[in-house]
Amino acid sequence: MWNRVFRALADPQRRALLKRLRAGPLPVAALAEGLEISPSTLSHHLKLLREADLVRCEKRATQRIYALNSSVLEDLATALLDRGSGTP
């Protein structure tokens, strides 16, 4: 699981997408605004973020709405802190 999370977080464009979602759920069009990224590349990035369980996607009518899954980030922070303190 963590390998997918780290892979997803390694890319600056995916981190930018996650940063945009901190304010709340957004449709794909709003996520893409201001990013110089093709629709296929955006789709690829969102797929990797979904596979890492960092975002959730909900279909509403003709739109796909993405939301941050903060529980995975919280679990990651806990795991890193536990690792740093010597706790297994």
Residue pairs with C-beta under 8 A, 6 or more apart in sequence:
1 53
2 76
2 79
4 48
4 51
4 52
4 53
5 52
5 53
5 54
5 72
5 76
7 48
7 52
8 14
8 48
8 49
8 51
8 52
8 54
9 15
9 18
9 52
9 54
11 45
11 48
13 35
13 37
13 41
13 45
14 45
14 48
14 49
16 35
17 31
17 45
17 46
17 49
17 55
17 66
18 49
18 54
18 55
18 68
20 26
20 30
20 31
21 31
21 55
21 66
21 67
21 68
22 68
24 67
25 58
25 65
25 66
25 67
26 65
26 66
27 63
27 64
27 65
27 66
28 42
28 46
28 63
28 64
28 66
29 63
31 42
31 46
31 66
32 39
32 42
35 42
37 45
46 55
46 57
46 66
49 55
50 56
50 57
52 72
53 69
53 72
54 68
54 69
54 72
54 73
55 66
55 67
55 68
55 69
56 66
56 67
56 69
57 64
57 65
57 66
57 67
58 64
58 65
58 67
59 65
82 88
